[in-house]
């Protein structure tokens, strides 16, 4: 007999002083209960403890009185003429006896109840009962592994401890230790394979180890194939010996789905052929092979997970075609009952990727609608255990894009967007997966075009599918800087989700609407949508994993809009966690605004560049230059503002060039650049579209645009004053007041104040005179922001930038010439021209000046990717 240290430790823990008086080891034959208790009893006897064993015939009917007599006989006590519970308890306590009662069958239920009554009166004695049935009455609530609390014994009677199949199963570590005792070189991987193939049942696993030991002694190598083949043979022999063929068919049918109802099992007709069909399922429940949930209104059962896997492997090895046929029929039945969980999990057992694909296209929305909160994780576990060739790529894509984003650089490029079939739109599942993958690969614009085109195409897709694709469109539009379109998609998804009764998805859409409004400085509307989301049930679990905490980000932004940079810990934690979610860009935006309010602009630039480089969206300090900048407009606008605040106009211009022309962020950043360059008229032209609500701009963007327009008109007023144009001065002053009035009205409407942070001091003072209620906020901006730095623009041709960056890398002029295959004189000429443009006379000063101007910034180097590398 091989030792079972884990079970022995559980018995010691459960029966220690101050805990339960009885342990029930419940399981069918082969579960290893008898062997474990015999080894444990032998150790107790060696330690001087009195162990009394009473075997009850499994087919005999034994009541409490008969069992009491048997215990008295084993105790060899002549003083117990008519032993009752009190007398037996006193006799066991007097000698601190451990009473082991084995083979309590269904006919001996009264004896098990008698033992429970006896154990409740014990103080020093203990009872161990080995049975295949549970103790009648309520389920035990006692945890064998609960920590020992030194406290007085409670007045109420303690519950018993029950060890079931899960507790008695052999773990991989135990299997490896047992193999070592038999001189079998079993690896950790092979031990896990053995435990899975045998369900951890000692009655199967230990004979397998003995046979492998004989094969190893005969010179056979212990390989995975040997372990699998011996385990399969022993498993089949054990099942055939334990159950008739008809009963095995019932167990296989029950194992196809993770859970089933008695009604469903009876409808298959298989139970009719089983001897004693009326009590067969009850016996399986009693042994722990089937797990019963009394609280379920549908009388739902489930096969013990380890046993389920072993039974299915047995059926697959015996007749794969028959198992496939059974699984297909069962999956179709569950599909007709609209049971997405049952249909997909059963189909995965059919080893048929085509069947899973067909079911998935009709049921995928039910996986994500939030009505079954554990289905997503159950599918992930099933897919992880299934062979790769039996899982369609559509299912892997669906599960991967709805889990937490890795957020690492070098993510594989997603497949090309699905080609629509003539006359028919692409399947909703395909569009959902492709849009999510495009977005995670940094191609939010492509993802938005794909989802938008599908949503505009009339079709027969379920309403829930349209809600899910709409959420993808809203996420993509938010990342692409199209906040107006993001609001439209998210609000439509919220309305449709309410209409079809998927309240968790409605909550998800409401959270997204609240965040988009918060990103737009629309604090009041964001608060209303946050309240709407909190009034609904929680969003689906996958939404939390993939998207994160939109409401927490919105709450953080609301505090920052009040210039409150002291975020509570739960909000700081949500911002940190967003780095590995689909809202990573929103989290970075919060962090950059927080750094700006604390006067840490340089730190904010470094953090933004590093985060973008990690995602492969911008070059790193040490990486090669690339001409592809795929920075989300929200972050590009943040970077551009930060560069201008640091006086690095050249870097800000590079960021503006990387933005798409249709993004409102591009117009706002262009306007700021033109103002910094002293071209206010061009600044007004750049922001004309943003100031109009008809152009699709949001309220927060219009607020910032009106402040920019006021600054531009103010600059034109100064220019006109220089040439003494009195009429023009009056017109310009009127334009400034008009723009400030628009800004004041929008500020009252949205409730946000962050756009004030980037306004010119003169504009803020004028605004304070026209809007007295905002004086406090404006004064806070002027006090905390300090004096703006002058913005410098230095134009250095690409060929000279190549030389400058090589010098910054530590190369000499000779090394630069050799690397670029040009003459040394050519490089020296370029260096002199660099000195002239930077207004310096030596290399150290040139590098220092280049750093101040941002010319050595990796973002600036990005445009060299498409430029000649020779000076």
C-alpha positions in Angstrom: 0.0 0.0 0.0 1.4 3.4 -1.0 1.1 6.2 1.5 -1.5 9.0 1.2 0.1 11.8 3.2 -2.4 14.4 2.0 -5.5 12.4 3.1 -3.8 11.6 6.4 -3.0 15.2 7.0 -6.7 16.1 6.3 -7.8 13.5 8.8 -5.4 14.8 11.5 -6.6 18.3 10.9 -10.3 17.5 11.0 -10.1 15.3 14.1 -7.8 17.5 16.2 -9.0 18.6 19.7 -11.7 21.3 19.6 -13.0 20.3 16.2 -15.5 17.7 14.9 -16.1 14.3 16.5 -16.6 12.5 13.2 -15.2 12.4 9.7 -17.2 10.8 6.9 -15.2 9.6 3.9 -17.7 9.4 1.1 -17.0 7.9 -2.2 -17.5 4.8 -4.4 -15.3 1.8 -4.6 -11.9 2.6 -5.9 -11.9 6.1 -4.4 -9.0 5.1 -2.0 -10.9 5.7 1.3 -10.1 2.3 2.8 -6.4 2.3 2.0 -5.9 5.8 3.3 -7.7 5.1 6.6 -5.8 1.8 7.1 -2.4 3.6 6.7 -3.5 6.4 8.9 -4.9 4.0 11.6 -1.6 2.0 11.5 0.4 5.2 12.2 -2.0 6.1 15.1 -1.6 2.6 16.6 2.2 2.9 16.3 2.0 6.2 18.3 0.1 4.4 21.1 -3.5 5.5 20.1 -6.3 2.9 20.5 -7.9 2.2 17.1 -11.0 0.1 17.0 -12.2 -1.1 13.5 -15.8 -2.4 12.8 -16.6 -3.7 9.3 -20.2 -3.7 8.3 -21.2 -5.9 5.3 -22.1 -3.6 2.4 -25.2 -5.7 1.6 -26.3 -6.1 5.2 -29.0 -4.1 7.0 -27.5 -2.8 10.2 -29.4 -0.4 12.5 -28.1 1.6 15.4 -28.6 -1.1 18.0 -26.8 -3.7 16.0 -23.9 -1.3 15.4 -23.7 -0.5 19.1 -23.5 -4.2 19.9 -20.7 -4.7 17.4 -18.8 -1.7 18.9 -19.2 -3.1 22.4 -17.8 -6.5 21.2 -14.8 -4.8 19.6 -14.2 -2.9 22.8 -14.3 -6.2 24.7 -16.2 -4.4 27.5 -18.4 -6.5 29.7 -19.8 -3.5 31.6 -21.9 -2.4 28.6 -24.8 -4.9 28.7 -27.3 -2.7 26.7 -25.0 0.0 25.3 -26.6 3.3 24.4 -25.2 6.4 22.9 -24.2 7.9 26.3 -22.5 4.7 27.5 -20.6 4.1 24.3 -19.4 7.8 24.2 -18.1 7.5 27.8 -16.3 4.2 27.0 -14.7 5.7 23.9 -13.7 8.9 25.7 -12.2 7.0 28.6 -9.6 5.3 26.4 -9.5 8.1 23.7 -10.5 5.5 21.1 -10.5 6.2 17.4 -13.5 4.2 16.0 -13.3 3.3 12.3 -16.5 1.9 10.8 -16.2 0.6 7.2 -18.5 -0.4 4.4 -21.7 1.4 5.5 -24.0 0.7 2.6 -27.4 2.2 1.7 -29.1 -0.4 3.9 -27.2 1.0 6.9 -28.4 4.5 6.9 -29.7 4.2 10.5 -26.2 3.1 11.6 -24.7 6.2 10.0 -27.2 8.4 11.9 -26.3 6.5 15.1 -22.6 7.3 14.6 -23.5 11.0 14.1 -25.3 11.0 17.4 -22.5 9.2 19.1 -19.8 11.6 17.7 -21.7 14.6 19.0 -21.2 13.4 22.6 -17.6 12.6 22.3 -14.9 14.8 23.9 -11.7 12.8 23.4 -12.8 9.9 21.3 -13.2 10.2 17.5 -15.2 8.4 14.8 -14.3 7.8 11.1 -17.0 6.4 8.9 -16.4 5.0 5.4 -19.5 5.0 3.2 -20.8 5.6 -0.2 -23.7 7.8 0.9 -24.1 11.1 2.6 -25.3 11.5 6.2 -29.0 12.2 6.2 -29.9 15.8 7.0 -28.4 19.2 6.1 -25.1 19.3 4.3 -22.0 19.8 6.5 -20.8 23.3 6.7 -17.5 22.5 8.5 -14.3 23.1 6.6 -11.6 20.5 7.3 -8.9 23.1 6.4 -10.3 26.0 8.5 -7.7 27.5 10.8 -7.8 26.3 14.4 -9.2 29.0 16.7 -8.4 28.6 20.3 -11.9 29.3 21.8 -14.2 27.5 24.2 -16.2 24.6 22.7 -19.5 26.1 21.3 -22.7 25.2 23.1 -24.3 23.9 19.9 -23.4 20.5 18.5 -20.6 20.6 15.9 -21.2 19.5 12.4 -19.3 16.5 11.0 -16.5 16.8 8.4 -17.0 15.1 5.1 -14.2 14.2 2.7 -15.5 13.5 -0.8 -14.0 12.4 -4.1 -12.3 15.7 -4.6 -10.5 15.3 -1.3 -9.6 11.7 -1.8 -8.3 12.1 -5.3 -4.5 11.7 -5.8 -2.7 14.9 -6.7 0.2 15.1 -9.2 2.7 15.5 -6.4 1.5 12.4 -4.6 1.6 10.4 -7.8 5.2 11.5 -8.5 6.1 10.6 -4.9 4.5 7.2 -5.2 6.3 6.6 -8.5 9.6 7.5 -6.8 8.8 4.9 -4.1 8.4 2.3 -6.9 11.6 3.5 -8.6 9.6 4.8 -11.6 11.2 7.9 -13.2 7.9 9.8 -13.6 8.2 13.5 -14.6 5.9 16.2 -13.4 4.1 16.4 -16.7 3.6 12.6 -16.8 2.2 12.7 -13.3 -0.4 15.3 -14.3 -1.2 13.2 -17.4 -1.7 10.2 -15.2 -3.9 12.0 -12.7 -6.1 13.4 -15.5 -6.4 10.0 -17.2 -7.4 8.2 -14.0 -9.4 11.1 -12.4 -7.0 10.7 -9.5 -8.8 7.6 -8.2 -6.4 5.5 -6.2 -8.1 2.3 -7.2 -7.0 3.0 -10.8 -3.9 5.2 -10.4 -1.9 3.0 -8.1 -2.4 -0.2 -10.2 -1.3 1.9 -13.2 1.9 2.9 -11.4 2.5 -0.8 -10.5 2.2 -1.8 -14.1 4.5 1.0 -15.3 7.0 -0.1 -12.6 7.0 -3.6 -14.0 7.4 -2.2 -17.6 10.3 0.0 -16.4 12.0 -2.9 -14.7 11.7 -4.9 -17.9 13.7 -2.2 -19.7 10.8 -0.1 -21.3 11.2 3.6 -21.3 8.7 5.5 -19.3 7.2 7.8 -22.0 4.0 9.8 -22.2 2.5 7.2 -24.6 3.2 4.4 -22.1 1.6 6.3 -19.3 -1.4 7.2 -21.4 -1.9 3.6 -22.8 -1.6 1.9 -19.5 -3.9 4.4 -17.8 -6.5 4.0 -20.6 -6.5 0.2 -20.3 -6.8 0.3 -16.5 -9.5 3.0 -16.6 -11.6 0.9 -19.0 -11.2 -2.2 -17.0 -12.2 -0.4 -13.8 -15.3 1.1 -15.3 -16.4 -2.2 -16.8 -16.0 -3.9 -13.5 -17.7 -1.2 -11.5 -20.7 -0.5 -13.8 -22.8 -2.5 -16.3 -22.6 -1.4 -19.9 -26.0 0.3 -19.8 -24.9 2.3 -16.8 -21.7 3.4 -18.5 -23.7 4.7 -21.4 -25.8 6.8 -19.0 -22.6 8.2 -17.3 -21.1 9.0 -20.7 -24.2 10.9 -21.8 -24.3 12.8 -18.5 -20.6 13.7 -18.9 -21.1 15.3 -22.3 -22.4 18.6 -20.7 -20.9 20.2 -17.6 -24.3 20.1 -16.1 -27.7 18.6 -16.9 -31.1 18.0 -15.4 -32.6 14.7 -14.5 -35.4 15.4 -16.9 -32.9 15.8 -19.8 -31.2 12.6 -18.8 -34.5 10.7 -18.7 -35.4 12.1 -22.1 -32.5 10.3 -23.7 -34.1 6.9 -23.0 -30.9 5.4 -21.7 -32.0 5.1 -18.1 -34.7 2.7 -19.0 -32.1 0.0 -19.8 -30.3 0.3 -16.5 -31.2 -2.2 -13.7 -32.7 -0.3 -10.8 -33.1 2.9 -12.9 -35.3 4.5 -10.2 -32.5 4.7 -7.7 -29.4 4.6 -10.1 -29.0 8.4 -10.3 -29.6 8.8 -6.6 -26.8 6.3 -5.9 -24.4 8.2 -8.2 -25.3 11.4 -6.3 -24.7 9.7 -2.9 -21.3 8.5 -3.9 -20.2 11.9 -5.0 -19.8 10.9 -8.7 -22.7 13.2 -9.5 -22.9 16.6 -7.7 -26.5 17.6 -6.8 -27.5 21.2 -6.3 -30.7 21.1 -4.2 -31.2 24.9 -4.5 -31.6 24.6 -8.3 -35.2 24.7 -9.4 -34.4 22.5 -12.4 -32.8 19.8 -10.3 -29.5 20.3 -12.0 -26.7 17.7 -11.7 -23.1 17.7 -12.8 -20.5 15.0 -13.1 -17.5 15.4 -10.7 -15.0 17.3 -13.0 -12.1 14.9 -12.8 -14.4 11.9 -13.2 -16.1 13.6 -16.2 -12.8 14.1 -18.0 -11.8 10.4 -17.4 -15.2 9.1 -18.5 -15.1 11.1 -21.8 -11.5 10.0 -22.5 -12.7 6.4 -22.0 -15.6 6.9 -24.3 -13.4 8.6 -26.9 -10.9 5.7 -26.8 -13.6 3.1 -27.0 -15.5 4.5 -30.0 -14.7 8.0 -31.2 -17.4 8.0 -33.8 -20.1 7.1 -31.4 -19.1 9.8 -29.0 -19.1 12.3 -31.8 -22.6 11.3 -32.8 -23.8 11.6 -29.2 -22.2 14.9 -28.7 -23.6 16.3 -31.9 -27.2 15.3 -31.0 -26.8 16.7 -27.5 -25.4 20.0 -28.7 -28.2 20.4 -31.3 -30.8 19.7 -28.5 -29.3 22.4 -26.3 -29.1 24.8 -29.3 -32.8 24.4 -29.8 -33.4 25.1 -26.1 -31.3 28.3 -26.5 -28.7 27.0 -24.0 -25.5 28.6 -25.3 -23.4 27.1 -22.5 -24.6 23.6 -22.9 -24.4 23.6 -26.7 -20.9 25.0 -27.1 -19.4 23.0 -24.2 -20.9 19.8 -25.5 -19.8 20.6 -29.1 -16.2 20.9 -27.9 -16.4 17.3 -26.7 -17.4 16.2 -30.2 -13.9 16.9 -31.6 -15.6 18.7 -34.5 -14.4 22.3 -35.1 -17.0 22.7 -37.8 -19.9 21.9 -35.4 -18.5 24.4 -32.9 -18.2 27.0 -35.6 -21.8 26.5 -36.8 -23.1 26.8 -33.3 -20.9 29.7 -32.4 -22.2 31.9 -35.2 -25.7 31.5 -33.9 -24.9 31.6 -30.1 -21.9 33.9 -29.7 -24.0 36.8 -28.5 -25.3 34.6 -25.7 -21.7 34.1 -24.5 -21.2 37.8 -24.0 -24.6 39.1 -23.0 -23.9 38.7 -19.3 -26.9 36.5 -18.5 -24.6 33.6 -17.7 -21.8 35.2 -15.8 -19.5 32.2 -15.7 -20.0 31.0 -19.3 -17.1 33.0 -20.7 -14.6 31.5 -18.2 -16.0 28.0 -18.6 -15.5 28.2 -22.4 -12.0 29.5 -21.9 -11.2 26.5 -19.6 -12.7 24.1 -22.1 -10.8 25.6 -25.0 -7.5 25.5 -23.1 -8.0 21.7 -22.5 -9.2 20.8 -26.0 -6.8 19.9 -28.8 -6.0 23.0 -31.0 -7.4 21.3 -34.2 -10.8 20.9 -32.5 -11.3 24.6 -31.7 -12.3 26.9 -34.6 -10.2 30.1 -34.8 -13.4 32.2 -34.5 -13.9 30.9 -30.9 -10.3 31.5 -30.0 -10.5 35.0 -31.4 -13.8 35.7 -29.5 -12.3 34.6 -26.2 -9.0 36.4 -26.7 -10.4 39.8 -27.6 -12.7 39.7 -24.6 -9.9 39.1 -22.1 -7.4 41.4 -20.6 -5.2 43.0 -23.2 -1.5 42.1 -22.9 -0.5 45.7 -23.8 2.9 44.7 -25.2 4.7 45.9 -28.3 5.0 43.7 -31.3 1.5 42.3 -31.2 0.8 40.2 -34.3 -0.9 41.9 -37.1 -4.6 40.9 -37.3 -5.9 39.3 -40.5 -7.3 41.5 -43.2 -10.8 42.8 -42.7 -13.4 40.2 -43.6 -14.5 40.4 -47.2 -18.2 40.8 -47.6 -20.0 38.2 -49.7 -21.9 39.6 -52.7 -25.4 40.5 -51.5 -24.8 39.6 -47.9 -23.1 41.3 -44.9 -20.2 39.7 -43.1 -21.3 37.5 -40.1 -21.7 39.5 -36.9 -19.2 37.3 -35.1 -16.5 37.9 -37.7 -17.0 41.6 -37.6 -16.9 41.7 -33.8 -13.7 39.7 -33.7 -12.0 41.5 -36.5 -12.9 45.0 -35.2 -11.5 44.1 -31.7 -8.3 42.7 -33.1 -7.8 45.7 -35.4 -8.3 48.1 -32.5 -5.9 46.2 -30.3 -3.3 46.3 -33.1 -3.4 50.1 -33.1 -5.7 50.4 -36.1 -8.7 52.0 -34.5 -9.6 53.9 -37.6 -9.8 50.6 -39.6 -11.8 49.0 -36.8 -14.3 51.9 -36.8 -14.8 51.8 -40.5 -15.4 48.0 -40.4 -17.9 48.2 -37.5 -19.6 51.3 -38.8 -20.1 49.8 -42.3 -21.6 46.6 -40.9 -24.0 48.5 -38.6 -25.2 50.6 -41.5 -26.0 47.4 -43.6 -29.5 46.1 -43.0 -29.5 42.5 -42.0 -31.1 39.8 -39.8 -28.5 39.8 -37.1 -29.9 39.4 -33.5 -30.3 42.6 -31.6 -27.7 41.5 -29.0 -25.2 41.0 -31.8 -25.8 44.6 -33.0 -25.3 45.9 -29.4 -22.0 44.1 -29.1 -20.7 45.3 -32.5 -22.0 48.8 -31.5 -19.8 48.7 -28.4 -16.8 47.8 -30.5 -17.6 50.7 -32.7 -17.8 53.0 -29.7 -14.5 51.8 -28.3 -12.8 52.2 -31.7 -14.3 55.7 -32.2 -13.1 56.8 -28.7 -9.6 55.6 -29.4 -9.7 57.2 -32.9 -10.6 60.5 -31.3 -14.1 60.6 -32.9 -15.9 61.3 -29.6 -19.1 62.5 -31.3 -19.4 59.2 -33.2 -18.4 57.2 -30.1 -21.3 58.8 -28.2 -23.7 57.9 -31.0 -22.7 54.3 -31.1 -22.6 53.8 -27.3 -26.0 55.5 -26.8 -27.6 53.4 -29.6 -26.1 50.3 -28.0 -27.5 51.3 -24.6 -31.0 51.9 -26.1 -31.0 48.6 -28.0 -29.7 46.6 -25.0 -32.6 47.9 -22.9 -35.0 47.0 -25.7 -33.9 43.4 -25.9 -33.6 43.0 -22.1 -29.8 42.6 -21.9 -29.4 44.9 -18.9 -25.7 44.0 -18.2 -24.8 45.2 -21.8 -26.9 48.3 -21.2 -24.8 49.0 -18.1 -21.6 48.5 -20.2 -22.8 51.0 -22.8 -23.9 53.5 -20.2 -20.4 53.3 -18.6 -18.8 54.0 -21.9 -21.1 57.0 -22.6 -20.1 58.4 -19.2 -16.4 58.0 -19.9 -16.6 59.6 -23.4 -18.4 62.6 -21.9 -15.7 62.8 -19.1 -13.0 62.8 -21.7 -14.8 65.7 -23.4 -14.8 67.7 -20.1 -18.6 67.3 -20.0 -18.7 66.6 -16.3 -22.5 67.1 -15.8 -23.6 64.7 -18.5 -20.9 62.2 -17.4 -22.4 62.2 -13.9 -25.9 61.5 -15.3 -24.7 58.5 -17.3 -22.7 57.2 -14.4 -25.8 57.2 -12.3 -27.7 55.4 -15.1 -24.9 52.7 -15.2 -24.9 52.3 -11.4 -28.7 51.8 -11.4 -28.4 48.8 -13.8 -27.0 45.3 -13.0 -23.2 44.9 -13.2 -21.8 44.6 -16.7 -20.6 41.2 -17.9 -17.5 39.8 -16.4 -15.6 39.8 -19.7 -16.3 43.6 -20.0 -14.5 44.2 -16.7 -11.6 42.0 -17.8 -11.2 43.5 -21.3 -12.4 47.1 -21.0 -11.7 47.7 -17.3 -13.4 50.4 -15.1 -14.8 53.2 -17.3 -16.8 54.7 -14.3 -13.6 54.9 -12.2 -11.8 56.7 -15.0 -14.7 59.0 -15.5 -14.7 59.8 -11.7 -11.0 60.5 -11.8 -11.4 62.9 -14.7 -14.3 64.7 -12.9 -11.9 65.4 -10.0 -9.2 66.6 -12.3 -11.7 68.9 -14.0 -11.9 70.7 -10.6 -8.0 70.8 -10.5 -8.1 68.3 -7.7 -4.9 66.2 -8.1 -5.3 64.2 -4.9 -7.1 61.1 -6.2 -8.2 58.4 -3.7 -6.5 55.1 -3.8 -9.3 53.2 -5.5 -9.2 55.6 -8.4 -5.4 55.5 -8.6 -5.7 51.7 -8.7 -8.2 51.8 -11.5 -6.0 54.1 -13.5 -3.0 51.8 -13.1 -5.0 48.7 -14.0 -6.3 50.4 -17.1 -2.8 50.0 -18.7 -3.8 46.4 -19.6 -7.3 47.1 -20.7 -8.9 48.4 -23.9 -9.1 51.8 -22.3 -5.3 52.0 -21.8 -5.3 55.3 -23.7 -7.9 56.9 -21.3 -5.8 55.8 -18.3 -2.7 57.4 -19.9 -4.7 60.6 -20.5 -5.6 60.7 -16.8 -2.0 60.2 -15.7 -0.7 62.9 -18.1 -3.3 65.4 -16.8 -2.5 64.5 -13.2 1.2 65.2 -14.0 0.4 68.5 -15.6 -1.6 69.7 -12.6 1.4 68.8 -10.5 3.8 70.8 -12.7 5.5 67.6 -14.0 5.3 68.2 -17.7 8.7 66.6 -18.5 7.7 63.5 -16.5 4.4 63.3 -18.3 6.2 63.4 -21.7 8.6 60.6 -20.7 5.8 58.4 -19.3 3.6 58.9 -22.4 6.5 58.1 -24.8 7.5 55.0 -22.8 3.9 53.7 -22.7 3.4 54.2 -26.5 6.7 52.6 -27.2 5.8 49.5 -25.2 2.7 49.1 -27.4 4.7 49.6 -30.6 2.8 52.8 -31.4 5.9 55.1 -31.2 9.7 54.6 -31.3 11.6 53.9 -28.1 14.8 55.6 -26.9 16.9 52.6 -28.1 14.8 51.3 -30.9 15.3 52.0 -34.6 13.5 55.0 -36.1 10.2 54.4 -37.8 8.0 56.6 -39.9 4.8 55.1 -38.6 3.3 57.0 -35.6 -0.1 55.5 -34.6 -0.8 57.6 -31.5 -4.4 57.8 -30.4 -5.6 61.5 -31.0 -6.4 61.9 -27.4 -2.8 61.2 -26.4 -1.4 63.0 -29.4 -3.2 66.1 -28.3 -1.8 65.6 -24.8 1.7 65.2 -26.2 1.4 68.2 -28.4 0.2 70.4 -25.6 3.0 69.2 -23.3 5.6 69.9 -26.0 4.3 73.4 -26.5 4.3 73.9 -22.7 8.0 72.9 -22.7 8.7 75.2 -25.6 9.4 72.4 -28.1 7.5 73.6 -31.1 9.3 71.2 -33.5 8.2 68.1 -31.5 4.6 69.4 -31.4 4.6 69.9 -35.2 5.7 66.2 -35.7 2.8 65.1 -33.5 0.4 67.2 -35.4 1.6 65.7 -38.7 0.9 62.2 -37.4 -2.8 62.9 -36.7 -5.4 62.2 -39.3 -7.0 65.3 -40.8 -10.5 64.5 -39.7 -9.7 64.2 -36.0 -10.8 67.2 -34.0 -7.6 66.9 -32.0 -5.7 67.6 -35.2 -7.5 70.9 -35.7 -7.0 72.0 -32.1 -3.3 71.1 -32.1 -2.9 72.9 -35.5 -4.6 75.9 -34.1 -2.2 76.0 -31.1 0.8 75.6 -33.4 -0.2 78.4 -35.6 -0.7 80.7 -32.6 2.7 79.7 -31.3 4.2 80.5 -34.7 2.6 84.0 -34.7 0.0 83.1 -37.4 -3.4 83.8 -35.7 -5.4 84.1 -38.9 -4.3 80.5 -39.9 -5.2 79.4 -36.4 -8.7 80.6 -36.9 -9.0 78.7 -40.2 -7.7 75.5 -38.5 -10.3 75.5 -35.8 -13.3 76.7 -37.8 -14.9 73.2 -38.1 -14.4 72.4 -34.4 -16.3 75.5 -33.3 -19.4 74.4 -35.2 -21.8 71.8 -33.6 -22.8 70.8 -37.1 -19.3 69.5 -37.9 -19.7 66.6 -35.4 -17.5 68.2 -32.7 -18.4 67.7 -29.0 -19.1 70.4 -26.4 -15.7 70.1 -24.7 -13.9 70.4 -28.0 -16.0 73.5 -28.9 -15.2 75.0 -25.6 -11.4 74.7 -26.2 -11.9 75.9 -29.8 -13.7 79.1 -28.6 -10.9 79.8 -26.1 -8.4 79.3 -29.0 -10.4 81.6 -31.2 -10.5 84.3 -28.5 -6.7 84.0 -28.2 -6.3 84.3 -32.0 -8.5 87.4 -32.2 -6.6 88.9 -29.3 -3.4 88.3 -31.2 -4.9 90.0 -34.3 -6.0 92.9 -32.1 -2.4 93.4 -31.0 -1.2 93.2 -34.6 -3.8 95.8 -35.6 -2.8 98.0 -32.8 0.7 98.2 -34.2 -0.7 99.8 -37.4 -3.3 101.9 -35.6 -6.4 100.5 -37.3 -9.1 101.8 -34.9 -12.1 100.3 -36.7 -10.4 96.9 -36.9 -9.5 97.1 -33.2 -13.2 97.5 -32.3 -14.2 94.6 -34.5 -11.4 92.4 -33.0 -12.4 93.3 -29.5 -16.0 92.4 -30.3 -14.8 89.1 -31.7 -12.9 88.3 -28.5 -15.9 89.1 -26.3 -18.1 86.9 -28.6 -15.8 83.9 -28.4 -15.5 84.3 -24.6 -19.2 84.5 -24.3 -19.5 81.2 -26.2 -16.8 79.7 -24.0 -18.6 80.8 -20.9 -21.9 79.4 -22.0 -20.3 76.0 -22.9 -18.4 75.9 -19.6 -21.6 76.4 -17.6 -23.2 73.6 -19.7 -20.5 71.0 -19.4 -19.1 71.8 -16.0 -15.5 71.1 -16.9 -12.6 73.5 -16.4 -9.5 71.7 -17.8 -9.7 73.6 -21.2 -8.9 76.8 -19.2 -5.5 75.3 -18.3 -4.2 75.6 -21.9 -5.6 79.1 -22.5 -3.3 82.2 -22.7 -3.1 84.3 -19.5 -4.6 87.4 -21.3 -7.6 85.4 -22.4 -8.1 84.0 -18.9 -8.0 87.5 -17.4 -10.6 88.8 -20.0 -12.7 85.7 -19.2 -12.6 86.5 -15.5 -13.9 90.0 -16.1 -16.8 88.7 -18.3 -17.7 85.6 -16.1 -17.3 86.5 -12.4 -18.5 83.1 -11.3 -15.4 81.5 -12.8 -12.9 83.8 -11.2 -11.9 81.2 -8.6 -11.1 78.5 -11.2 -9.2 81.0 -13.5 -7.2 82.3 -10.6 -6.3 78.8 -9.6 -5.0 78.1 -13.2 -3.0 81.3 -13.3 -1.5 80.6 -9.8 -0.6 76.9 -10.4 0.5 77.0 -14.1 3.2 79.6 -13.8 4.7 81.7 -16.7 4.4 80.0 -20.1 7.7 79.2 -21.8 8.4 80.7 -25.2 7.9 78.2 -28.0 10.8 77.7 -30.4 10.7 76.2 -33.8 14.0 75.1 -35.3 14.1 73.5 -38.8 16.8 71.0 -39.3 16.8 69.0 -42.5 16.5 65.3 -42.2 20.1 64.6 -43.4 21.4 66.9 -40.7 19.1 65.3 -38.1 20.7 61.9 -39.0 24.2 63.3 -38.2 22.9 65.0 -35.0 21.4 61.8 -33.8 24.6 59.8 -34.6 26.6 62.4 -32.6 24.1 62.0 -29.7 24.7 58.2 -29.9 28.4 58.9 -29.2 29.9 58.5 -32.7 32.7 60.7 -33.9 32.5 62.5 -37.2 34.8 59.9 -38.8 32.6 57.0 -37.6 29.5 58.8 -38.9 31.1 59.2 -42.3 32.2 55.6 -42.4 28.8 54.3 -41.3 27.0 56.4 -44.0 29.6 55.7 -46.7 30.3 59.4 -47.3 33.4 61.5 -47.1 34.6 63.0 -43.8 34.4 66.5 -45.3 30.7 66.0 -46.1 30.0 65.1 -42.4 32.0 68.1 -41.2 30.1 70.4 -43.4 26.8 69.1 -42.1 28.1 69.5 -38.5 29.0 73.2 -39.1 25.5 73.7 -40.6 23.9 72.1 -37.5 26.0 74.5 -35.2 24.8 77.5 -37.3 21.1 76.5 -37.1 21.3 75.9 -33.3 23.4 79.0 -32.6 26.2 77.1 -30.9 29.9 76.5 -31.5 30.8 73.0 -30.2 29.4 69.5 -30.0 28.5 69.6 -26.3 26.5 72.8 -26.7 24.8 71.5 -29.8 23.6 68.3 -28.0 22.5 70.3 -25.0 20.6 72.7 -27.3 19.1 69.9 -29.3 17.7 68.3 -26.1 16.2 71.5 -25.0 14.5 71.9 -28.4 13.3 68.2 -28.4 15.3 67.4 -31.5 16.7 64.2 -29.9 13.2 63.1 -28.9 12.3 59.6 -30.2 9.1 61.0 -31.6 11.0 63.4 -33.7 13.3 60.6 -34.9 10.2 58.7 -36.0 9.9 60.7 -39.2 13.5 59.6 -40.2 12.1 56.1 -40.9 11.0 57.2 -44.4 13.9 59.6 -45.0 17.4 58.9 -46.4 19.9 57.6 -43.9 22.9 59.3 -45.5 23.9 62.8 -44.6 
